Amino acid sequence: MQNIEWQDFERVELRVGTIRKAYPNAKARKPAYVLEVDLGPLGLKTSSAQITALYQADALIGRQVLCVCNFAPKAIAGVRSEVLVTGAYDEQERVVLASFDNPLPNGARLA
C-alpha cells in the first residue's frame, strides 16, 4: 500500500446521498443498476452500479450511500455516470454498499 498525504485525501469529495430511483441498466454487459442519487445542494446525480448480487432495485430506494462526487462524468453502458457509489467486496466478490448507522443530510461530506 502506498501512503498519501492528508491533502490528497482532502481532494476526494466523499458525500452522503439518498437513492431516489434504481432500475436495471439494460445496456450493461454485467448486471447493473442505474441509480439517481440525491446529494442535497449538489443536486440529483446519476450512477451506474454493479450491485445487483446483494440488492434489489426497489429495496435501494431511500437508502443512504457514500459517493465520490468529484470524478469526471463517465459514459457507462449508455448512462452518464456522474458519481461513484462506494462499497467493498465480500468473500464472494459481491459489492456491499458503504452505509451509515444514523440518517445524515444529503450532501454531508465525510469527515
C-alpha positions in Angstrom: 0.0 0.0 0.0 1.3 3.5 -0.9 1.0 6.3 1.6 -0.7 9.5 0.6 -0.6 13.0 2.2 -3.6 14.4 4.0 -4.0 17.0 1.2 -4.5 14.1 -1.2 -7.4 12.7 0.9 -9.0 16.2 1.2 -9.2 16.4 -2.6 -11.7 13.5 -2.7 -15.3 14.7 -2.3 -16.9 11.8 -0.4 -20.5 12.8 0.3 -23.7 11.3 1.6 -26.6 10.8 -0.8 -30.0 9.1 -0.8 -31.0 6.8 -3.6 -34.2 8.2 -5.2 -34.5 5.8 -8.2 -33.0 2.5 -9.1 -33.7 0.3 -12.1 -31.8 -2.2 -14.2 -29.3 -0.9 -16.8 -30.4 -2.9 -19.8 -27.3 -1.9 -21.8 -24.7 -3.1 -19.2 -22.6 -6.2 -20.1 -22.6 -7.2 -16.4 -25.7 -6.8 -14.3 -26.0 -3.2 -13.0 -28.5 -0.7 -11.8 -28.9 2.9 -12.9 -29.2 5.0 -9.7 -30.4 8.5 -9.2 -28.8 9.9 -6.0 -30.0 13.0 -4.1 -26.9 14.8 -3.0 -28.7 17.8 -1.4 -27.0 21.1 -2.5 -25.1 19.2 -5.3 -28.4 18.1 -6.8 -29.5 14.8 -8.3 -26.7 12.7 -9.8 -26.8 9.5 -11.9 -24.6 6.5 -11.4 -24.3 3.0 -12.9 -23.5 0.5 -10.2 -22.8 -3.3 -10.3 -24.6 -4.0 -7.1 -27.3 -6.5 -8.2 -25.9 -9.5 -6.4 -27.0 -8.4 -2.9 -29.6 -5.6 -3.7 -33.0 -5.5 -5.3 -33.7 -2.2 -7.1 -36.8 -1.4 -5.1 -35.0 -2.0 -1.7 -32.4 0.6 -2.6 -34.9 3.5 -2.7 -34.4 5.7 0.3 -31.0 4.1 1.2 -28.2 6.5 2.1 -24.9 5.8 0.4 -21.4 7.3 0.3 -20.4 8.7 -3.1 -17.3 10.1 -4.7 -18.6 13.3 -6.3 -15.6 14.8 -8.0 -14.7 12.2 -10.6 -15.3 13.5 -14.2 -18.6 12.1 -15.6 -18.1 8.8 -17.5 -20.2 7.1 -20.0 -21.0 3.6 -18.8 -23.3 1.3 -20.8 -25.3 4.2 -22.2 -25.5 6.0 -18.8 -23.8 9.3 -17.9 -22.4 8.2 -14.6 -21.7 11.4 -12.5 -20.8 9.9 -9.1 -19.3 6.6 -7.8 -21.3 4.8 -5.2 -18.8 3.2 -2.8 -18.7 -0.2 -1.2 -16.4 -3.1 -0.6 -16.2 -6.7 -1.9 -17.2 -9.5 0.4 -15.6 -13.0 0.3 -17.7 -13.9 -2.7 -16.7 -10.8 -4.7 -20.2 -9.2 -4.2 -20.3 -5.4 -3.5 -21.5 -4.4 -0.1 -22.5 -0.8 -0.1 -20.9 1.7 2.4 -23.6 2.9 4.7 -24.4 4.8 7.9 -25.9 3.9 11.3 -27.9 7.1 11.5 -29.6 9.4 9.0 -27.5 12.2 7.6 -28.3 15.3 5.5 -27.8 14.7 1.8 -24.6 16.2 0.6 -22.9 15.9 4.0 -19.1 15.4 3.5 -17.2 12.6 5.0 -15.2 13.9 7.9 
